[in-house]
Amino acid sequence: MKGIIVTYKPKDAYNRTKLNHSLFGRIVHRVYCGKKKYYYIKGYLHDIAFSKLIDGKIYISNINELESVKKILEPYGEYLFENSERDEKTLILVTGKEYWERIAKEKGFELNGRDTK
């Protein structure tokens, strides 16, 4: 399967957080009427299949997303793109939404909001 490997190195811890939230999304919680409600906030990879290879390196299966990902990474630090061909059997591709749904399930809480139904 053809795709791109994105290697990124943020300038500092603040930019790492902003970059990860922009790419992968995040989960936030609010206390409402004494109960915690958890919400998923979309990132760029909400519906794009990716595989996290190591910290600071991801594989994106859709080559057409290259320019959009460049625009997201630019303000946060250095980045490098490499064309790559990987064996589909060895990669675990998930979308941002699937990734956070799995994390929420493992932690034992239910996500609320329109993006989780």
Backbone as CSV, one residue per row, in Angstrom:
resi,resn,N_x,N_y,N_z,CA_x,CA_y,CA_z,C_x,C_y,C_z
1,MET,0.847,-1.166,0.000,0.000,0.000,0.000,0.896,1.233,0.000
2,LYS,0.644,2.136,-0.920,1.415,3.369,-0.995,0.854,4.394,-0.024
3,GLY,1.753,5.170,0.550,1.363,6.215,1.481,2.539,7.124,1.741
4,ILE,2.438,7.911,2.817,3.530,8.795,3.181,3.860,8.606,4.660
5,ILE,5.134,8.725,4.956,5.575,8.730,6.338,5.835,10.176,6.707
6,VAL,5.205,10.615,7.773,5.366,11.980,8.247,6.195,11.926,9.528
7,THR,7.347,12.583,9.505,8.187,12.693,10.688,8.138,14.145,11.126
8,TYR,7.812,14.365,12.392,7.700,15.739,12.875,8.419,15.902,14.213
9,LYS,8.970,17.100,14.390,9.674,17.437,15.631,9.232,18.835,16.055
10,PRO,8.327,18.903,17.032,7.855,20.209,17.488,8.958,21.026,18.152
11,LYS,8.766,22.344,18.180,9.753,23.262,18.758,9.894,23.071,20.268
12,ASP,8.779,22.830,20.956,8.788,22.689,22.411,7.550,21.907,22.847
13,ALA,7.374,21.743,24.161,6.265,20.938,24.692,4.902,21.544,24.336
14,TYR,4.794,22.858,24.385,3.534,23.523,24.049,3.147,23.228,22.598
15,ASN,4.109,23.367,21.693,3.838,23.101,20.282,3.554,21.623,20.029
16,ARG,4.157,20.725,20.800,3.860,19.293,20.674,2.382,19.033,20.993
17,THR,1.917,19.649,22.072,0.515,19.486,22.461,-0.416,20.041,21.393
18,LYS,-0.144,21.258,20.923,-0.989,21.874,19.897,-0.997,21.045,18.609
19,LEU,0.175,20.544,18.221,0.283,19.741,17.014,-0.515,18.445,17.155
20,ASN,-0.359,17.758,18.286,-1.091,16.508,18.486,-2.598,16.730,18.505
21,HIS,-3.047,17.801,19.143,-4.482,18.096,19.146,-4.967,18.422,17.735
22,SER,-4.169,19.150,16.966,-4.561,19.498,15.593,-4.643,18.263,14.705
23,LEU,-3.702,17.363,14.842,-3.690,16.162,14.002,-4.679,15.105,14.466
24,PHE,-4.569,14.702,15.731,-5.294,13.530,16.214,-6.618,13.840,16.900
25,GLY,-6.827,15.074,17.327,-8.011,15.394,18.098,-7.722,15.184,19.575
26,ARG,-8.773,15.216,20.404,-8.583,15.016,21.835,-9.914,14.755,22.514
27,ILE,-9.828,14.340,23.755,-11.015,14.137,24.578,-10.984,15.168,25.696
28,VAL,-12.095,15.821,25.917,-12.225,16.773,27.016,-13.409,16.350,27.876
29,HIS,-13.447,16.837,29.109,-14.594,16.534,29.952,-15.118,17.799,30.613
30,ARG,-16.381,17.780,30.894,-17.060,18.860,31.592,-17.906,18.228,32.690
31,VAL,-18.030,18.953,33.794,-18.906,18.492,34.864,-20.238,19.213,34.680
32,TYR,-21.301,18.424,34.524,-22.642,18.982,34.310,-23.599,18.285,35.267
33,CYS,-24.234,19.054,36.129,-25.154,18.517,37.139,-24.472,17.442,37.986
34,GLY,-23.223,17.672,38.310,-22.504,16.749,39.179,-21.955,15.508,38.489
35,LYS,-22.147,15.370,37.177,-21.642,14.203,36.442,-20.622,14.653,35.408
36,LYS,-19.601,13.828,35.224,-18.612,14.118,34.192,-19.132,13.651,32.844
37,LYS,-19.053,14.523,31.878,-19.411,14.196,30.501,-18.151,14.324,29.661
38,TYR,-17.872,13.317,28.847,-16.667,13.302,28.021,-17.043,13.566,26.560
39,TYR,-16.236,14.386,25.898,-16.489,14.754,24.512,-15.224,14.576,23.681
40,TYR,-15.421,14.154,22.468,-14.326,14.010,21.510,-14.325,15.237,20.609
41,ILE,-13.174,15.877,20.493,-13.016,17.021,19.598,-12.174,16.557,18.415
42,LYS,-12.687,16.754,17.209,-12.034,16.271,15.991,-10.669,16.898,15.769
43,GLY,-9.788,16.084,15.212,-8.519,16.570,14.691,-8.540,16.385,13.183
44,TYR,-7.458,16.746,12.524,-7.408,16.625,11.067,-7.574,15.174,10.614
45,LEU,-7.027,14.236,11.376,-7.079,12.817,10.991,-8.357,12.130,11.475
46,HIS,-9.408,12.904,11.714,-10.678,12.368,12.199,-11.166,11.194,11.346
47,ASP,-11.147,11.343,10.033,-11.648,10.274,9.162,-10.609,9.826,8.135
48,ILE,-9.340,10.050,8.436,-8.238,9.633,7.562,-7.468,8.523,8.268
49,ALA,-7.251,7.419,7.567,-6.547,6.283,8.160,-5.066,6.597,8.337
50,PHE,-4.563,6.311,9.533,-3.151,6.503,9.830,-2.676,5.398,10.759
51,SER,-1.376,5.274,10.865,-0.775,4.334,11.797,0.369,5.054,12.496
52,LYS,0.362,5.029,13.807,1.436,5.654,14.571,2.607,4.674,14.598
53,LEU,3.724,5.038,13.993,4.879,4.149,13.922,5.702,4.235,15.208
54,ILE,6.160,5.421,15.541,6.839,5.708,16.807,6.487,7.144,17.165
55,ASP,6.951,7.612,18.320,6.690,9.000,18.687,7.280,9.924,17.623
56,GLY,6.452,10.815,17.103,6.912,11.771,16.107,6.949,11.233,14.689
57,LYS,6.376,10.055,14.470,6.386,9.477,13.121,5.078,8.709,12.893
58,ILE,4.345,9.127,11.841,3.107,8.431,11.498,3.109,8.075,10.013
59,TYR,2.321,7.071,9.686,2.132,6.654,8.299,0.702,7.005,7.923
60,ILE,0.528,7.738,6.821,-0.803,8.095,6.329,-0.998,7.402,4.990
61,SER,-2.084,6.671,4.880,-2.299,5.865,3.675,-2.769,6.675,2.480
62,ASN,-3.268,7.883,2.701,-3.805,8.690,1.614,-2.786,9.756,1.196
63,ILE,-2.125,9.541,0.081,-1.092,10.462,-0.401,-1.682,11.832,-0.734
64,ASN,-2.947,11.892,-1.079,-3.589,13.157,-1.455,-3.660,14.151,-0.298
65,GLU,-3.421,13.709,0.922,-3.515,14.571,2.096,-2.221,15.334,2.380
66,LEU,-1.204,15.152,1.566,0.124,15.708,1.812,0.117,17.215,2.042
67,GLU,-0.467,17.982,1.154,-0.441,19.446,1.264,-1.194,19.925,2.509
68,SER,-2.313,19.298,2.815,-3.089,19.696,3.990,-2.321,19.437,5.275
69,VAL,-1.642,18.298,5.342,-0.860,17.970,6.534,0.306,18.943,6.677
70,LYS,0.924,19.339,5.567,2.017,20.322,5.610,1.549,21.616,6.257
71,LYS,0.368,22.091,5.887,-0.167,23.340,6.435,-0.389,23.250,7.942
72,ILE,-0.795,22.069,8.412,-1.024,21.888,9.845,0.299,21.880,10.605
73,LEU,1.313,21.215,10.060,2.585,21.049,10.761,3.473,22.293,10.745
74,GLU,3.353,23.129,9.726,4.243,24.275,9.541,4.462,25.137,10.783
75,PRO,3.428,25.589,11.476,3.669,26.518,12.585,4.303,25.880,13.827
76,TYR,4.317,24.561,13.915,4.694,23.907,15.163,6.132,23.402,15.231
77,GLY,6.824,23.303,14.119,8.197,22.822,14.172,8.658,22.260,12.841
78,GLU,9.647,21.376,12.898,10.220,20.779,11.700,9.435,19.530,11.310
79,TYR,9.427,19.234,10.017,8.751,18.034,9.552,9.421,17.532,8.282
80,LEU,9.189,16.263,7.990,9.756,15.618,6.816,8.730,14.625,6.282
81,PHE,8.565,14.597,4.964,7.653,13.654,4.324,8.452,12.691,3.453
82,GLU,8.116,11.423,3.520,8.758,10.415,2.678,7.671,9.551,2.057
83,ASN,7.782,9.314,0.761,6.881,8.350,0.138,7.295,6.964,0.617
84,SER,6.309,6.117,0.822,6.611,4.802,1.355,5.606,3.795,0.825
85,GLU,6.052,2.574,0.725,5.148,1.491,0.378,5.259,0.455,1.486
86,ARG,4.151,0.182,2.148,4.123,-0.719,3.296,3.206,-1.893,3.027
87,ASP,3.483,-2.997,3.709,2.627,-4.171,3.636,1.386,-3.900,4.483
88,GLU,0.237,-4.003,3.877,-1.016,-3.696,4.560,-1.249,-4.588,5.775
89,LYS,-0.715,-5.792,5.743,-0.923,-6.751,6.834,-0.168,-6.354,8.098
90,THR,0.923,-5.623,7.960,1.728,-5.278,9.136,1.299,-3.980,9.793
91,LEU,0.485,-3.176,9.122,0.039,-1.899,9.675,-1.320,-2.036,10.339
92,ILE,-1.500,-1.301,11.400,-2.814,-1.198,12.028,-3.295,0.221,11.751
93,LEU,-4.125,0.353,10.737,-4.629,1.672,10.341,-5.938,1.972,11.066
94,VAL,-6.000,3.133,11.685,-7.216,3.592,12.346,-7.426,5.057,11.997
95,THR,-8.643,5.511,12.122,-8.918,6.940,11.953,-8.811,7.595,13.330
96,GLY,-8.770,8.913,13.360,-8.716,9.621,14.636,-9.905,9.287,15.515
97,LYS,-11.066,9.187,14.928,-12.277,8.860,15.683,-12.174,7.466,16.300
98,GLU,-11.736,6.484,15.526,-11.592,5.116,16.042,-10.555,5.053,17.157
99,TYR,-9.484,5.795,16.992,-8.414,5.829,17.984,-8.949,6.299,19.335
100,TRP,-9.674,7.428,19.342,-10.169,7.971,20.603,-11.320,7.161,21.173
101,GLU,-12.134,6.532,20.327,-13.186,5.648,20.840,-12.572,4.466,21.583
102,ARG,-11.466,3.936,21.041,-10.781,2.814,21.698,-10.194,3.249,23.045
103,ILE,-9.583,4.429,23.077,-9.007,4.941,24.326,-10.107,5.125,25.381
104,ALA,-11.229,5.706,24.971,-12.341,5.926,25.896,-12.863,4.594,26.444
105,LYS,-12.987,3.609,25.588,-13.470,2.293,26.015,-12.509,1.664,27.016
106,GLU,-11.209,1.766,26.749,-10.202,1.207,27.659,-10.232,1.896,29.023
107,LYS,-10.523,3.196,29.040,-10.559,3.935,30.299,-11.917,3.825,30.993
108,GLY,-12.896,3.251,30.291,-14.192,2.983,30.908,-15.152,4.144,30.962
109,PHE,-15.074,5.059,30.028,-16.074,6.121,30.002,-16.707,6.236,28.625
110,GLU,-17.906,6.812,28.605,-18.682,6.945,27.382,-18.524,8.347,26.814
111,LEU,-18.295,8.405,25.505,-18.176,9.702,24.844,-19.555,10.223,24.480
112,ASN,-19.770,11.498,24.688,-21.013,12.162,24.317,-20.760,13.056,23.121
113,GLY,-21.816,13.476,22.476,-21.680,14.417,21.364,-22.015,13.785,20.038
114,ARG,-22.184,14.639,19.035,-22.649,14.169,17.731,-21.604,13.384,16.940
115,ASP,-20.303,13.597,17.216,-19.269,12.879,16.451,-19.038,11.461,16.940
116,THR,-19.665,11.073,18.015,-19.412,9.753,18.577,-20.552,8.775,18.362
117,LYS,-21.590,9.174,17.696,-22.750,8.291,17.489,-22.678,7.614,16.156
